[in-house]
Each structure stands twice: as C-alpha cells, then as structure tokens.
Amino acid sequence: MVLSRTVEQFDETFDVIVVGYGFGGAVAAINAHDSGAEVLLAEKMPNPGGISICSGGGLRLPHDRDATLEYLKATNDGTTPDNILEVFVDEMVHIDGYVEELAEVNGARVTRTERPGSYAFPGFDKMYFLQIEEIPGFDPKRDYAYANALSGGPFMFKVLQDNIAKRGIETRLGVAAQRLITDKDGAVAGIWLDDGNGPRAVGARKGVILACGGFEHAPEMQRQYWQINPVYSAAFLGNTGDGIRMTTDLGADLWHMWHFHGTYGFLHPDLPFAIRTKRLPDWVPDEREAEAPMSWILVGDNGRRFMNEYDPYMQDTGHRGMDRVDPTRMGQPFVPCYMVLDDDGRALYPLGQTMFNDGAYENYEWSRDNLNEVQNGLLRKADSIEELAEMIGCPVDELSATVETWNENCEKGVDEFGRPPKSMVAVRKPPFYLAEIWPVVSNTQGGPVHDEKRRVVNAYGEPIPRLYTAGELGGIWGSLYLSGGNLTECFVSGRIAGRTVAAEDSRPG
C-alpha cells in the first residue's frame, strides 16, 4: 500500500506528535507538554526505552562551558557548525538542574562522578558524569525485565517514564510511523501511523518530532554508507532508519552517516544481536594509560595482527581497525577476524557481554570463566598453535611468528600497533582458544541535518517547516564520540525541540 503524502482529512489530531519513546522522545514529549501542547508519544516496538535504556545512563555535562565547547569543536573536526555546538553547550549547562527536577517524581537519587572526556583535546578535563543511582522501590530486572541493559540506563529511563505518566501524556506502543504528511505549502501536517490494524492519518497542529533513532538494524542502509560490512547490531532491533527515510522523502540533507559508535564482538546463533567484547576501562592517550589487561590479540585470515586491539575508547573506535578493503580481491580481509588467547587469558574474566532491549529473546549470560562458551562453540579450543592455524586456515609459520613476536613484545612492554603496556597479556599457555570476531554497532550518529533549533533542513540549508529531530537521529557527533554524549544529546535536543515545536502557531483543523 502506497501512502499519500497529503490527505484531505485526518483520523485524529494532536498539537505535537513525537515518534520514538527512548530518552530523546521522552524528553521532547515532556517539554512540549510543559510548554502547553497536547502530545502524542508513539513507539513502534512493544516496549519503551529504545536503545537508550540499554546504556550506562550517564549524562556528560560541563564544569566549564567554554572549555567544553572547545572540546566538542576539536572532536567534531569541522563536521558540525560552530553555532550548533554553541547552542548545544549552552543547553548542556541546564541539564543538571533539570534532571534534579525530574527526579523529584519518584525520589531518585542523582549522583555525579568526575570523569574526563574520551580524548585529550583541550577541555577534556572540564566535564563530569551525572547518573541516577537509586530509586525507592525500583528494581530494573523486575520492572524492565525485557531490557537486558547496563545498570544506569533503566534508572534514568524510569525517571523519564514516571514523568510521562505524571503528566498524562498519551503514549502508544506497537505503533509504527510510516510516512510524513505535508500540506499544500510543504509544511509537515501529520504522519501515517499503523498499530497493526492498518495505517491512520494523524494530524499535528504544530509539528512532528522524530526521535526514532538511527539505522543500527538496517543492513541495506549501512551497505550504502559504510565501507565495512557486515556490521551487527548490539542492542536494538527497532532502529531501522525510519526517520532517515521519512525526512529524505521531504528533501532533508544528511550528515555524519559514516560515523557509528561501536566495537567488535561475537555472534550467537540464537540471537539477532551481536555480543560485545568485555567493556575494558577507557583511557586517554598521554594522560591516562589503560590499566586493565586485555587477554587477547586479533589476527586476520593470514594469521597476522593488523590493529591495536585496545584503542582509546574502544567502545567507539574498536571497529575502525577492521575497516579495510583489499582491492585485489574486493574483499575485507579482517571481517571477520579472529580472537586468539591462551588458557590464562581464558580464565581472566568473561570475554563477552550482552546488552539489548527486546523481550522476545532470552538473555544470554556469558560465563565467568568462558568455559560454557567453549562448550557451545563461541570459543574453539586448540592444543597447539598449529591447530589454531588450521582452524583459521592460515599458514602455521605466519601465526607462530605472530604469537612469538607478540610474546616478546609483552616482555618489552612495547607494541608495534600501540597497545598500552599494562594491557599486554602473553599467549603462551596451552590450550589455546579462538573466536570469530565481527564489527559491532551500538548506535549510529548519522541522519538528517538540523539547525540549532533541531529543525530538519534541506540541502540548501532551509528548514522543512514543522519538522524536528531529537536524540541520535542526525546527532552532532561527526568524527569522534564523547562517552555519555548521546544521552546528553537526548536531553539537550528533546528540550530544544519540545519547546520550539510547542511555540509554533497551530494549523487549523
């Protein structure tokens, strides 16, 4: 069924329609409501929270406004205009007090942790983390049983959900947004929504805010914008690029499409989600070295190492070393690649961690000593380096030389690819272990271009009337990501978009 971009009459009408019920959509709905608008909050998945609920829940906030702005300029490397970053930082300074206000709804305890930025650019040490640590009577595993998440995300989402409920904002789950509706002048007038019983035309007197995430689970879109392929989603099946399709249908420009936040990890045959490798502590070059040992090395199908397995903030950049094409065979020699470790490394800690929002799938608990993963085949056991080479299909002498060189470098504390010395763990003690490793996306950064008011703009920089974004849909992170930055953007963008759309004049009808 082809849905028309224009309609004669709407089935129902609200002031503001917010699409997507994660952090960004929730904050946008709250702010539009508090600015006097009648709001509909629609989510296509059966449970709310989006990808946000899977997160650590920390918001990155500034001690120093100007220093934080300089940091964001440096990490964006000119990909996001300064005026947008300036408004972003101006809003950041109000988020701490705003979260405190929201937390009153259920007595949540707000805490702050000193934590520098992910990279040693000017201003990296002028920021901190804000989190929700405790809510009386709240048990995330009980109350959000569908979300296999990190500890902090459910706490912050509970604060937002309780604020939505307190305000009586109409919320509909299992309702998919399909196409934007415009008036004769090209302004957004509503949206087609489908609750499973067929599409309905829902009008928006003031405008539509798209907070429906990125394209983590849209392989066909990833293939067009990313060289590295395939990349597997770690957290959420709902983000399939819907907002990108709906906005480009109206002529929206796109930015930051190449940039995704992700690492590398494992594939489980019974899960549609990738399993990320263990989250090791972030470190900052020239400022703070990695303290944690990393028990593995990665090799290509030729048996050789090819990257620093422990890049700074590897949860953002871990996949980048795999992103190469061999033009002689038009293939990607490091997708997949192979994790190699010995028996001491196997026993060090769990190698993987699941993190997803989907009640249809049972959580996979990775074993403490990784022996269950040896039994189920995620890890393969070998008695010798020769046997490992046979499993990979690489020359024995190449893999043997790789392991020998690695062990020698561990003794010296020097790595040709730049691994921090304290992270280097030798591969000496049999049996040895092998795992197939794939690129993993936690969330994308690309989407429609927006201005400082979160208005979607076209290729000529002109705002598309009454169309806004919030959250990760076309976020500001154009080159390097700041830990806690996406969640901060959910609050910043939700506040800006919610207030701005509510101030629009109402369309008749």
Backbone torsions as a table, in degrees:
resi	resn	phi	psi	omega
1	MET	NA	123.9	178.2
2	VAL	-91.5	120.9	-178.7
3	LEU	-90.2	135.0	-179.1
4	SER	-74.2	149.1	176.7
5	ARG	-80.7	-14.8	177.7
6	THR	-126.3	151.8	177.1
7	VAL	-138.0	155.4	177.0
8	GLU	-82.4	-33.6	-175.6
9	GLN	-149.9	139.6	178.1
10	PHE	-89.3	150.5	176.4
11	ASP	-73.5	-32.1	174.1
12	GLU	-160.6	164.4	-173.7
13	THR	-142.4	141.7	173.5
14	PHE	-127.6	169.5	171.9
15	ASP	-69.5	-50.0	-174.6
16	VAL	-132.9	136.6	173.3
17	ILE	-114.7	126.0	175.9
18	VAL	-110.6	125.9	-178.3
19	VAL	-107.1	116.5	179.7
20	GLY	109.5	120.1	-175.3
21	TYR	-112.9	59.9	165.2
22	GLY	-103.1	-155.1	179.6
23	PHE	-62.3	-47.5	-176.4
24	GLY	-62.2	-46.6	179.1
25	GLY	-64.4	-39.6	179.6
26	ALA	-63.3	-47.5	-179.4
27	VAL	-64.5	-39.9	178.3
28	ALA	-62.4	-44.2	-179.9
29	ALA	-63.5	-42.7	179.4
30	ILE	-61.6	-44.9	-176.7
31	ASN	-72.3	-35.9	175.4
32	ALA	-65.2	-42.8	177.7
33	HIS	-62.2	-46.9	-177.9
34	ASP	-67.6	-16.3	175.6
35	SER	-92.6	7.4	172.4
36	GLY	101.8	7.0	-176.4
37	ALA	-93.3	148.5	168.9
38	GLU	-84.1	122.5	-167.6
39	VAL	-119.5	138.7	165.8
40	LEU	-112.0	127.0	176.9
41	LEU	-110.3	113.9	-174.7
42	ALA	-115.7	136.3	179.8
43	GLU	-133.6	129.7	-175.4
44	LYS	-77.1	-22.6	-179.6
45	MET	-85.2	160.7	-177.2
46	PRO	-71.9	-18.5	179.3
47	ASN	-125.9	146.5	179.6
48	PRO	-82.6	174.6	175.8
49	GLY	116.4	-28.1	179.1
50	GLY	55.4	-150.2	176.7
51	ILE	-78.2	-20.7	-175.4
52	SER	-61.4	-38.9	-174.7
53	ILE	-65.6	-20.2	-179.6
54	CYS	-78.8	-11.8	-170.3
55	SER	-79.0	177.9	173.4
56	GLY	-75.5	-10.0	173.7
57	GLY	79.4	3.3	-177.3
58	GLY	-86.7	137.5	175.2
59	LEU	-103.0	129.4	177.0
60	ARG	-85.2	122.9	-175.3
61	LEU	-132.5	157.0	-173.5
62	PRO	-93.2	135.8	160.9
63	HIS	-75.4	-37.0	-173.7
64	ASP	-128.3	115.0	-176.1
65	ARG	-60.5	-50.4	-175.1
66	ASP	-66.8	-40.3	179.4
67	ALA	-65.7	-39.5	177.8
68	THR	-64.1	-39.5	177.0
69	LEU	-60.4	-43.4	179.2
70	GLU	-63.1	-38.6	177.9
71	TYR	-63.1	-46.4	-179.4
72	LEU	-63.7	-38.3	176.6
73	LYS	-60.9	-44.5	-177.7
74	ALA	-65.0	-46.2	-176.3
75	THR	-73.2	-23.9	176.7
76	ASN	-82.6	-18.4	173.4
77	ASP	53.2	42.5	175.6
78	GLY	80.1	4.9	-176.2
79	THR	-85.3	-15.2	178.0
80	THR	-125.2	125.8	-176.5
81	PRO	-56.6	145.6	-177.1
82	ASP	-59.2	-37.8	-176.8
83	ASN	-64.6	-32.3	176.8
84	ILE	-70.2	-41.8	178.0
85	LEU	-65.5	-36.8	179.7
86	GLU	-63.8	-45.1	177.8
87	VAL	-65.6	-38.2	178.3
88	PHE	-58.5	-49.6	-178.3
89	VAL	-68.0	-37.3	177.0
90	ASP	-58.8	-35.8	178.4
91	GLU	-77.8	-32.7	179.4
92	MET	-54.9	-37.3	-174.2
93	VAL	-67.7	-15.3	-179.5
94	HIS	-96.4	-7.4	-171.7
95	ILE	-70.5	-36.1	-179.5
96	ASP	-56.4	-54.8	179.3
97	GLY	-62.8	-34.2	179.5
98	TYR	-65.7	-43.9	177.5
99	VAL	-62.6	-39.7	176.3
100	GLU	-57.7	-42.0	178.1
101	GLU	-64.1	-46.1	179.8
102	LEU	-62.9	-35.8	-176.2
103	ALA	-66.5	-17.5	179.1
104	GLU	-64.6	-20.5	-175.4
105	VAL	-62.2	-32.7	-177.2
106	ASN	-136.6	16.4	177.9
107	GLY	71.4	24.2	-179.4
108	ALA	-63.9	144.3	179.3
109	ARG	-97.4	121.0	-179.2
110	VAL	-94.8	130.6	178.3
111	THR	-125.0	160.7	-178.9
112	ARG	-132.4	140.8	-178.0
113	THR	-130.9	132.2	175.3
114	GLU	-72.2	122.9	-178.9
115	ARG	-154.7	119.1	-178.5
116	PRO	-71.8	167.7	176.2
117	GLY	-63.6	170.0	-172.3
118	SER	-75.0	-19.9	-176.8
119	TYR	-136.2	149.2	-172.0
120	ALA	-83.5	50.7	171.3
121	PHE	-86.7	159.9	179.0
122	PRO	-52.8	132.1	-179.8
123	GLY	95.4	-4.4	-174.9
124	PHE	-63.7	-25.4	-176.4
125	ASP	-95.9	14.3	-177.2
126	LYS	-110.9	27.5	-178.6
127	MET	-132.6	164.5	178.8
128	TYR	-144.8	172.1	178.1
129	PHE	-105.8	137.0	171.0
130	LEU	-116.0	133.5	-178.9
131	GLN	-141.0	163.1	168.4
132	ILE	-98.9	120.2	-175.3
133	GLU	-97.9	-29.6	-171.9
134	GLU	-155.5	140.4	173.5
135	ILE	-133.7	122.3	-178.5
136	PRO	-55.3	127.4	176.9
137	GLY	78.3	1.2	-176.6
138	PHE	-97.8	128.7	175.5
139	ASP	-124.7	107.8	-175.0
140	PRO	-60.7	-36.1	-179.6
141	LYS	-69.7	-29.0	176.5
142	ARG	-84.3	-49.3	-172.3
143	ASP	-79.4	-26.7	175.5
144	TYR	-125.5	58.2	-176.6
145	ALA	-61.9	-23.7	-179.4
146	TYR	-75.6	-15.1	-175.0
147	ALA	-104.4	109.9	172.6
148	ASN	-88.4	90.5	-164.8
149	ALA	-124.4	168.7	167.4
150	LEU	-68.1	169.3	-169.9
151	SER	-68.2	-37.9	-170.4
152	GLY	-81.3	-31.9	-175.7
153	GLY	-57.3	-48.3	178.9
154	PRO	-60.8	-33.9	180.0
155	PHE	-65.7	-45.9	179.5
156	MET	-66.9	-38.5	179.9
157	PHE	-66.8	-35.8	178.0
158	LYS	-59.5	-41.1	177.0
159	VAL	-60.3	-45.2	-179.6
160	LEU	-67.2	-44.4	-178.7
161	GLN	-63.1	-40.3	178.5
162	ASP	-66.3	-31.7	175.7
163	ASN	-71.6	-35.9	174.0
164	ILE	-61.7	-46.5	-178.7
165	ALA	-64.8	-42.4	-179.7
166	LYS	-58.4	-36.9	-177.4
167	ARG	-84.3	-7.9	-179.1
168	GLY	67.4	28.4	179.1
169	ILE	-67.8	129.0	-178.6
170	GLU	-67.0	125.7	-176.5
171	THR	-125.6	133.2	178.2
172	ARG	-128.3	125.3	177.9
173	LEU	-102.1	156.9	-178.1
174	GLY	68.0	29.2	-178.4
175	VAL	-119.9	115.6	-175.3
176	ALA	-95.8	132.7	172.5
177	ALA	-82.6	132.9	-172.4
178	GLN	-118.0	-38.5	179.0
179	ARG	-162.4	142.0	176.3
180	LEU	-76.5	148.5	178.1
181	ILE	-111.7	135.5	-179.9
182	THR	-120.2	161.6	174.4
183	ASP	-92.5	-175.5	-175.7
184	LYS	-64.5	-20.4	179.2
185	ASP	-93.8	2.4	179.0
186	GLY	87.7	3.3	176.8
187	ALA	-79.9	145.3	178.5
188	VAL	-68.4	126.2	-176.5
189	ALA	-116.0	-11.5	-179.2
190	GLY	171.3	-160.2	-175.6
191	ILE	-158.8	147.5	172.4
192	TRP	-82.4	124.4	178.6
193	LEU	-122.1	140.9	-178.2
194	ASP	-129.6	118.5	179.1
195	ASP	-95.2	12.9	-177.5
196	GLY	102.8	-10.4	179.0
197	ASN	-108.4	17.2	-178.9
198	GLY	107.5	152.7	-176.9
199	PRO	-70.5	143.4	175.0
200	ARG	-126.4	140.6	178.1
201	ALA	-85.8	114.4	-177.8
202	VAL	-112.1	122.7	-176.0
203	GLY	-86.9	153.8	177.2
204	ALA	-129.3	109.3	-177.5
205	ARG	-64.2	-32.9	-176.6
206	LYS	-108.5	-36.6	178.6
207	GLY	159.7	177.0	-178.4
208	VAL	-120.9	135.1	172.9
209	ILE	-110.8	120.0	176.2
210	LEU	-94.3	115.2	177.7
211	ALA	-127.5	41.3	-170.6
212	CYS	-98.9	22.7	169.2
213	GLY	76.1	-166.9	-173.1
214	GLY	-103.4	-136.4	-175.1
215	PHE	-134.8	44.4	178.0
216	GLU	-61.6	-29.9	-177.9
217	HIS	-118.3	44.9	177.4
218	ALA	-131.2	77.7	-174.0
219	PRO	-59.9	-33.1	-179.9
220	GLU	-68.2	-33.9	176.6
221	MET	-73.2	-41.8	177.0
222	GLN	-57.8	-38.6	-177.7
223	ARG	-64.1	-29.9	179.5
224	GLN	-78.7	-28.1	-173.2
225	TYR	-110.2	-17.4	-178.1
226	TRP	-116.8	141.8	172.2
227	GLN	-74.2	-45.2	-176.6
228	ILE	-66.8	134.9	-173.3
229	ASN	-163.1	137.5	-5.9
230	PRO	-82.3	162.6	174.7
231	VAL	-125.1	133.9	-173.2
232	TYR	-109.5	137.9	-179.1
233	SER	-73.1	139.4	-177.2
234	ALA	-99.3	-10.8	-164.9
235	ALA	-138.4	-35.3	-163.9
236	PHE	-154.0	129.5	-179.5
237	LEU	-87.0	-11.5	-173.7
238	GLY	-76.8	-21.4	-176.4
239	ASN	-87.5	93.4	-175.0
240	THR	-117.8	23.0	176.0
241	GLY	80.1	18.1	-176.1
242	ASP	-58.8	-44.9	-178.6
243	GLY	-64.8	-34.1	178.2
244	ILE	-66.5	-45.2	179.1
245	ARG	-63.3	-44.2	-177.3
246	MET	-66.9	-36.8	-179.3
247	THR	-77.4	-38.5	177.8
248	THR	-68.3	-25.7	173.7
249	ASP	-58.7	-28.1	178.9
250	LEU	-100.8	11.3	175.2
251	GLY	92.8	14.6	-179.2
252	ALA	-64.7	142.7	170.4
253	ASP	-80.4	160.1	-179.9
254	LEU	-121.8	152.8	174.1
255	TRP	-147.4	163.0	173.9
256	HIS	58.8	23.4	-174.4
257	MET	-66.9	-25.8	-178.8
258	TRP	-76.2	-21.8	-167.2
259	HIS	-90.8	119.4	170.7
260	PHE	-132.1	151.4	-179.8
261	HIS	-90.5	114.2	-176.1
262	GLY	-173.2	169.5	-177.3
263	THR	-132.4	-137.4	175.3
264	TYR	-139.3	159.8	-176.4
265	GLY	-173.3	-156.1	-169.2
266	PHE	-112.6	160.2	172.6
267	LEU	-114.4	127.9	175.8
268	HIS	-101.0	132.3	-174.2
269	PRO	-63.1	-20.9	-176.8
270	ASP	-102.5	4.8	-178.5
271	LEU	-123.5	140.8	173.7
272	PRO	-82.0	-1.5	-179.2
273	PHE	-104.6	144.8	169.0
274	ALA	-74.1	156.8	176.1
275	ILE	-108.8	116.9	-178.0
276	ARG	-68.7	149.5	170.1
277	THR	-65.3	162.2	-178.2
278	LYS	-50.9	135.5	177.6
279	ARG	-77.1	104.6	175.8
280	LEU	-89.8	156.2	-176.8
281	PRO	-59.0	140.7	174.6
282	ASP	-69.7	153.4	177.2
283	TRP	-141.9	158.9	-174.7
284	VAL	-119.7	119.0	-178.8
285	PRO	-56.0	137.4	178.2
286	ASP	68.0	-1.9	179.5
287	GLU	-123.0	-45.9	-177.8
288	ARG	-148.2	114.4	179.6
289	GLU	-81.5	157.1	175.7
290	ALA	-64.9	130.2	178.2
291	GLU	-94.6	-24.6	-172.8
292	ALA	-81.6	138.6	172.8
293	PRO	-73.4	138.7	173.7
294	MET	-106.5	118.5	-166.7
295	SER	-81.4	0.2	-173.1
296	TRP	-132.3	164.3	164.5
297	ILE	-122.0	161.5	175.8
298	LEU	-114.6	137.0	176.6
299	VAL	-129.1	153.8	175.5
300	GLY	-84.3	-174.1	-178.2
301	ASP	-73.7	-1.3	173.1
302	ASN	-96.7	0.1	178.8
303	GLY	85.8	5.7	-177.2
304	ARG	-107.6	146.4	169.4
305	ARG	-67.7	154.2	-175.8
306	PHE	-143.8	-0.3	-174.6
307	MET	-158.8	166.4	167.9
308	ASN	-80.8	111.4	-178.0
309	GLU	-69.2	-17.2	-176.0
310	TYR	-125.7	65.7	175.3
311	ASP	-65.6	158.0	169.7
312	PRO	-55.9	134.2	-176.7
313	TYR	47.2	63.2	-173.8
314	MET	-64.6	-19.3	176.5
315	GLN	-69.9	-14.4	175.4
316	ASP	-103.0	-37.1	-171.1
317	THR	-113.8	0.5	-172.5
318	GLY	-58.4	-30.0	-177.9
319	HIS	-79.0	-16.5	-168.4
320	ARG	-66.0	-32.8	178.2
321	GLY	-66.0	-18.9	179.5
322	MET	-86.9	-10.4	-170.0
323	ASP	-86.1	78.1	-179.4
324	ARG	-143.3	150.6	178.1
325	VAL	-122.0	135.2	172.7
326	ASP	-90.9	106.6	-174.5
327	PRO	-68.8	-14.7	-179.9
328	THR	-75.6	-21.7	179.5
329	ARG	-131.9	4.6	-178.5
330	MET	48.8	44.5	176.9
331	GLY	-128.7	168.6	177.5
332	GLN	-108.6	102.4	-171.9
333	PRO	-66.5	-13.9	-176.4
334	PHE	-115.1	15.7	174.8
335	VAL	-127.3	100.9	-1.2
336	PRO	-80.2	169.6	167.3
337	CYS	-121.4	-170.4	-170.1
338	TYR	-133.3	130.0	174.1
339	MET	-84.6	131.5	179.8
340	VAL	-125.9	131.3	177.2
341	LEU	-153.7	167.4	179.9
342	ASP	-106.1	-172.1	-174.0
343	ASP	-69.0	-34.8	175.5
344	ASP	-65.1	-41.5	177.7
345	GLY	-65.5	-37.6	177.8
346	ARG	-59.8	-37.5	-175.9
347	ALA	-86.1	-3.0	-171.0
348	LEU	-70.0	-45.1	-178.1
349	TYR	-171.7	166.7	176.0
350	PRO	-62.3	134.1	-176.6
351	LEU	-82.5	-20.7	-175.7
352	GLY	-130.0	160.9	178.7
353	GLN	-147.4	122.0	176.6
354	THR	-82.3	152.2	-178.3
355	MET	-162.2	99.3	-179.5
356	PHE	-153.8	157.7	177.7
357	ASN	-111.9	95.9	178.5
358	ASP	-171.6	108.5	-178.6
359	GLY	-71.7	-8.3	-179.4
360	ALA	-78.3	-12.0	-176.0
361	TYR	-122.5	134.9	178.0
362	GLU	-74.9	138.6	180.0
363	ASN	-61.9	139.7	173.3
364	TYR	-99.9	117.1	179.3
365	GLU	-92.5	111.4	179.2
366	TRP	-69.9	136.7	-175.1
367	SER	-74.7	151.0	-176.3
368	ARG	-62.7	-39.1	-176.5
369	ASP	-104.2	5.1	177.6
370	ASN	68.3	10.0	-178.5
371	LEU	-75.4	-32.5	174.7
372	ASN	-61.1	-33.7	-179.1
373	GLU	-74.3	-24.4	171.9
374	VAL	-70.7	-39.2	-179.5
375	GLN	-68.2	-39.6	-176.2
376	ASN	-90.8	0.0	172.8
377	GLY	93.7	-3.0	174.9
378	LEU	-64.6	-32.7	170.5
379	LEU	-114.4	137.6	177.9
380	ARG	-111.0	136.1	-174.1
381	LYS	-97.7	140.5	178.5
382	ALA	-138.9	142.0	-179.3
383	ASP	-83.7	-13.4	-176.2
384	SER	-151.2	164.5	174.7
385	ILE	-64.0	-34.4	178.5
386	GLU	-60.8	-40.7	179.1
387	GLU	-69.1	-38.1	174.6
388	LEU	-58.4	-45.8	-179.2
389	ALA	-60.9	-38.7	178.4
390	GLU	-64.3	-39.6	178.1
391	MET	-63.1	-41.7	179.5
392	ILE	-72.9	-35.2	-173.7
393	GLY	87.9	26.8	-178.9
394	CYS	-110.7	163.1	177.1
395	PRO	-61.3	136.5	-179.3
396	VAL	-60.6	-42.0	-176.6
397	ASP	-65.0	-32.6	178.7
398	GLU	-67.7	-48.7	-179.3
399	LEU	-66.1	-39.8	178.5
400	SER	-61.2	-42.9	179.2
401	ALA	-65.4	-38.9	178.8
402	THR	-61.2	-48.9	-178.8
403	VAL	-65.5	-41.8	179.5
404	GLU	-62.6	-45.9	178.5
405	THR	-62.5	-42.1	178.9
406	TRP	-60.4	-45.5	-179.0
407	ASN	-64.6	-39.7	176.1
408	GLU	-62.6	-41.4	179.4
409	ASN	-67.0	-33.4	176.1
410	CYS	-61.0	-40.1	178.4
411	GLU	-66.3	-36.4	-179.6
412	LYS	-81.0	-23.0	-175.2
413	GLY	72.5	28.9	-179.5
414	VAL	-134.0	130.4	-178.9
415	ASP	-123.5	135.0	-178.7
416	GLU	-63.6	-23.6	179.8
417	PHE	-99.6	1.5	174.2
418	GLY	91.4	17.2	174.9
419	ARG	-59.8	135.1	174.5
420	PRO	-60.2	138.0	-174.9
421	PRO	-54.1	-42.2	-176.7
422	LYS	-70.6	-12.8	178.4
423	SER	-87.8	-11.3	-170.7
424	MET	-82.8	121.4	-179.2
425	VAL	-123.4	126.3	-177.0
426	ALA	-67.2	157.8	176.5
427	VAL	-117.0	88.4	-171.4
428	ARG	-125.7	-38.2	-164.8
429	LYS	-94.2	113.4	175.7
430	PRO	-70.7	158.3	-1.4
431	PRO	-71.0	161.4	178.8
432	PHE	-104.5	165.0	-175.8
433	TYR	-136.7	149.5	-176.5
434	LEU	-135.9	139.6	174.1
435	ALA	-139.3	142.5	174.0
436	GLU	-76.8	132.5	-173.9
437	ILE	-122.7	136.1	-176.9
438	TRP	-127.8	155.4	172.9
439	PRO	-66.1	143.1	-176.3
440	VAL	-128.1	134.2	174.9
441	VAL	-107.7	125.1	172.2
442	SER	-85.6	-48.3	172.6
443	ASN	-157.5	153.5	177.8
444	THR	-91.2	160.6	178.0
445	GLN	-111.2	-16.4	-172.9
446	GLY	-83.2	163.1	177.4
447	GLY	160.3	-161.5	-177.8
448	PRO	-65.7	142.1	174.9
449	VAL	-68.4	141.3	175.8
450	HIS	-131.2	160.7	175.4
451	ASP	-93.6	-170.4	-175.6
452	GLU	-66.3	-16.8	178.6
453	LYS	-97.0	8.7	-177.2
454	ARG	66.2	21.8	172.0
455	ARG	-78.2	132.1	176.3
456	VAL	-69.5	137.2	-178.0
457	VAL	-121.8	156.7	178.4
458	ASN	-90.9	-173.5	-175.5
459	ALA	-66.2	-15.5	177.3
460	TYR	-97.3	7.6	179.5
461	GLY	77.8	13.9	-178.8
462	GLU	-92.8	130.8	177.5
463	PRO	-62.7	137.4	170.5
464	ILE	-81.8	115.5	-169.8
465	PRO	-56.8	133.3	172.5
466	ARG	67.0	25.6	178.0
467	LEU	-125.2	125.0	-174.5
468	TYR	-132.1	159.8	172.8
469	THR	-125.9	157.8	173.2
470	ALA	-146.2	155.4	179.1
471	GLY	79.7	-146.1	-173.3
472	GLU	-82.3	-4.9	179.4
473	LEU	-70.9	98.3	-176.4
474	GLY	70.7	48.8	-176.9
475	GLY	-71.4	177.5	-174.3
476	ILE	-83.7	-9.1	-170.0
477	TRP	-82.8	97.9	-170.6
478	GLY	-100.2	-8.8	-177.0
479	SER	-144.7	-60.0	174.0
480	LEU	-121.3	144.9	-176.3
481	TYR	-98.6	147.4	175.9
482	LEU	-101.6	122.2	179.7
483	SER	-55.4	132.1	-174.1
484	GLY	82.2	-1.8	-174.5
485	GLY	-71.5	-39.9	179.9
486	ASN	-63.0	-41.7	-179.9
487	LEU	-68.5	-38.3	173.5
488	THR	-59.5	-43.1	179.2
489	GLU	-63.7	-34.0	175.6
490	CYS	-57.6	-43.8	179.8
491	PHE	-72.1	-46.5	-179.2
492	VAL	-61.4	-52.1	-175.8
493	SER	-68.4	-38.2	178.5
494	GLY	-62.5	-41.4	177.9
495	ARG	-65.4	-46.3	-178.2
496	ILE	-65.2	-50.9	-177.0
497	ALA	-64.7	-42.3	-178.6
498	GLY	-62.0	-45.4	179.4
499	ARG	-67.3	-41.5	-174.6
500	THR	-69.5	-44.4	-179.3
501	VAL	-66.5	-34.7	179.4
502	ALA	-66.1	-24.3	179.5
503	ALA	-83.3	-7.3	177.3
504	GLU	-64.4	149.0	171.7
505	ASP	-66.4	143.6	179.9
506	SER	-76.2	134.6	171.7
507	ARG	-72.6	149.3	176.0
508	PRO	-66.9	151.4	175.2
509	GLY	105.2	NA	NA
